[in-house]
Amino acid sequence: MNQNPHTEPTIADVPITDEEIFSAHVGGKLSVELRAPIDTKRDLSIAYTPGVAQVSRAIDTDATLVNKYTWTERLVAVVSDGSAVLGLGDIGPRASLPVMEGKSALFRSFAGLNSIPIVLDTKDPDEIVETLIRLRPSFGAVNLEDISAPRCFEIERRVIEALDCPVMHDDQHGTAIVVLAALKGATTHLGRDLTSLRVVISGAGAAGVACANILMAVGISDVIVLDSKGIVSQGRDGLNESKTDLAARTNPRGLAGGAVEALAGADVFIGVSAGLIPEEIIASMNDDSIVFALSNPDPEIHPEVAAKYAAIVATGRSDFPNQINNVLAFPGVFKGALDAGSRRISEGMKIAAAEAIFSVVADDLRADRIVPSPLDDRVAPAVAAAVAEVARAEGHCS
């Protein structure tokens, strides 16, 4: 495939009609396919009774054989409660199902992994965790999806603690991985030192917290996070547990106020919220600034306006250059973890994934090409290999 994102048709070039969208979803986007036909009585006797009983007896004797003789080891459960779906908000489990089916389709298309959507009719963290514990024999990994903050932090932490398999909340870490890859591309193209950047993140939810964490993990010390009330800072009233923790680890210059104060002289703006940023505030950033306006469908600032002041602009949309799309990360991350037999997806594995994404375009960087196209078929294998290597090196494998 190896397609260049600037030669592919975009949504703007080829408008998508409602009829196309709905017709593509009739009956859902997924089906189960047989790996071998069942055309004869002999086939039936092998696939089901009496032959299947021998396999069940073998697994009963040696539980590890379930990974060899069933699809469990390579099956990713895409799990949501429908509480924070795309930009639609809390639309519930049934309305979230087309999105989860789509996620499963991407796992198959980009990483060759089997995946099944599971939507839960509860928002109670105890019930979600308990349900996944009970379902653990049916899958080999868990992709948590579209669960609202701050519950998503607790749920992910508890599911990781409870299960002996890879678990990742993609809204958090998939976004963070691709943001780091894009920032490496941008700074390399501009000849700037990554660790010396002053970074402002707009949004203290799932993606914002994860972006802050991964950027600090690679040595960026000057990170400021904004929420709807301004800079997340120590001593500010009304902070929940996750924001209190964030305040203790960010904003090293002790700034107070809002976007005006945070972005004055900043090098990088990362938008992962629905809040709009006025043009004059972007204009106050440093020369050669970097703007990632990632909200969909409406970026925090229109990319053409941001480009008047910023050296590099990225969005979450497919109709502008430099699309920061989670599909660059999650298929390869899970494939690498499963290939290695890893029980965890660690911070080191996430950083390795970002490095691998960057490596695909490292020799062909441009201001409008700081990350690969989501359709570049080199990405998932590179990410999977890098993640598997780190998983083995860190000792997370069975």
Secondary structure, 3 states (H helix, E strand, C coil): CCCCCCCCCCCCCCCCCHHHHHHHHCCCCCCCCCCCCCCCHHHHHHHCCCHHHHHHHHHHHCHHHHHHHCCHHHEEEEEECCCCECCCECCHHHHHHHHHHHHHHHHHHHHCCEEEEEECCCCCHHHHHHHHHHHHHHCCEEEECCCCCCHHHHHHHHHHHHCCCCEEEHHHHHHHHHHHHHHHHHHHHHCCCHHHCEEEEECCCHHHHHHHHHHHHCCCCEEEEEECCEECCCCCCCCCHHHHHHHHHCCCCCCCCCHHHHHCCCCEEEECCCCCCCHHHHHCCCCCEEEEECCCCCCCCCHHHHCCCEEEEEECCCCCCCECCHHHCHHHHHHHHHHHCECCCCHHHHHHHHHHHHHHHHHHCECCECCCCCCCCCHHHHHHHHHHHHHHHHCCEC
